């Protein structure tokens, strides 16, 4: 049963999220935090599967909180799901770069939020389609890879790890990857963890960006997760 730590500076809103989670038989709210420092302490103490952060005022402090929580060095580290108001893309990129595993608008419907929590707890990444399109578009507009660093990191991956990374970049879930490669979901998670470690990424979202930047995956070829040049 996925465990969730609720982070919000408004007590009434924290109560609302807890009531929502308590209404779901397969989700368990294990605690509440009113701010970043408290969230970091409680994450270390409770080790929840997902930290649900509702950011009312995007700030450097909230980015630092995400970075601290996402810094865990094991496959079982707590995942971060951010709910944030619409704002400049700069904050969005900073949150993803800091290690957030999911970023959704604060007006997300309750059933969509609980579905996202389950997906993130299972090791997935959740971002809105419009944000995904902007992320890919930003990467496509960058100059072709002219340094050896991305390709060197790519060269450190085994063929199987490249296959898993290509599938992740194609938006496939852990279950779908497992079925496609005829391996266990736990094995997929182990491969993902090793990939993140080798390429220096904190989250699947960062791994997706790396897959495009390194040339492993080409935009708009998301239906067949086969790595290039493997």
C-alpha angles and dihedrals in degrees: 000000000000114000121215134200112204117216119189133128093223115081094205092052091048088054090051092053091047091051090050092050093044089055090061112079093207099048127075125197104209100178152341133238128190098200147012100271091048091047091054092049094047093046090055091047101041101028094209119194091232133024107207107203121185106197111200095175114026109225145156088261092060091050090050090051092053091048093050094049094043092050091087113130101211135078088245097058117135114270121225123226114186126202108194139165119254109274146134117332088235092076091045093054091045091052093049092045089051089059107268111161096201136018122190135168114263091242092062112142115255094244091050091050094051090047089052091050090054092048093049092046088054090055099265132132123233125195129150117267092243091054091047090053092050091048093052092043091053091051092047091054092055118100117266114276106283101167129069097227099089092043092047090054090046089052090058091065123092120234091258092049089052090052091051093047091049090051092048090050088051090058097252119155124234090257093050092049091049092051093045094050095035094236134121120272089239089056090052090053090050090051091049091051092051091047092052090049094049096047095040096242126147098203145015089259091061089046090055091053090049092051090057096040093050093048094243091122128031119214115257094023095098101131099071113045098203116141118234120241094009 
